[in-house]
């Protein structure tokens, strides 16, 4: 049997509505990652959690989303603050997903948009 490569939803061109500075727009996870990469001038600014290799969130849309998810629902307050600051679009997406699924959110991750 021939196996097909896994296609992660975060690599699909699906667009999500996000807002920032009074402007609403639709972005894919890859577009969010590209903007994040533009904002992160130093690898130390990346929102990677304390147990992740520095800069891991910069590598691909899949890793960007996965690391963001781990940070958003984890307890690393410093990483959560960098997620909000440097990847606000992903933070909004994760906040919305958490609300939609009724998931508990740490106080640092769930700070009002």
N, C-alpha and C positions, 0 to 999 in steps of 0.2 A: 504494500500500500504506500502510495506517495503522500508524504505529509506536506501540508501547505504551511508557509511561514505564518506565525501569529501576527495579526494586525490589531494593534492596540487602538482603542477608540480615541485616545489622546493624539494619535498621529493622523486622524481623519480631518478633513477640512470643515467639520461641523463648527458653526459659529455660535457664540454665546453673547448675550447682551451684557455689556459692562458700561460703567459710567466713570467719569473722572473729570474734575475741573469743570463741572457743569455740562459735559458733553456725553451723550449716549452713543455707543457704537457697537458693532458686532465683530467679534474676534475669534479666531480659532486658537487652540492651545499653542500651536506653533507660533502664531503671531504674538501671543502673549509672551512666549519664551524669547522671541527676537527682541521685543521691547525691553524685557528684563536684562538681556545680555547688553543692550545699549546703556542701560542705567548702571550696571555693576562695573565700575571702573577698576576695582581691585577684587581679586578672588576672595579676600576676607569679607567683602560686603555681601557675598552670596548668602542666601538664607539656609544653607545646608545645616542639618542637625549636628549635634556634637558627636554622634557616632557614625557620621558619613564623611567620606573623603571630600576635602575642600574643593569646591567648584563642580561637584557632581551634578548639581541642578542646572548647570550651563550646557550640558552635553547633548541633550535631545529633548524633544517634546515629552516623551514618555518619562524620562528621568526627572524633568522639570515638574510634571504633574505628580509623580510618585513621591518625590522629595517634599513637594509642597503639601501633599496630603499628610505625610508623616509628621511634618513640622506643625501643621495646622492643628492636628489632633493630639500632638505630643505635649510635653511639658517644658520644652526649651524656650523660655520666654524671650531670650535674646534673638533666637532664630525666628520666632513668630513676629517680632518687631521688624526684622529685616524683610520678612515675607511681605508684611503690610506695606513697608516703605518702597521696596524695589520691585515687587510684583503685585501691585494692587489689583490688577485684573484677575489674576489667579486667586488672590485672597477673596475677592467678591464671588467668584465661581464656587470656591470651597465653602464659603459662608452660606451661599444659596443652597448648595447640595446638602449641607448639614441641616439647615432649616427644613428643607423639603423631606428629609428622611427622619426628622425628629432626633438627630444625634446630639449628644451632649458636647458642648464646646467649652474649652478652658477659657477663663476670663480674659487672658491675654490675647488668644486667637480671635475671640468673638467681639473684640472692641468694635463699637459702632463704626460703620463705613463712613 
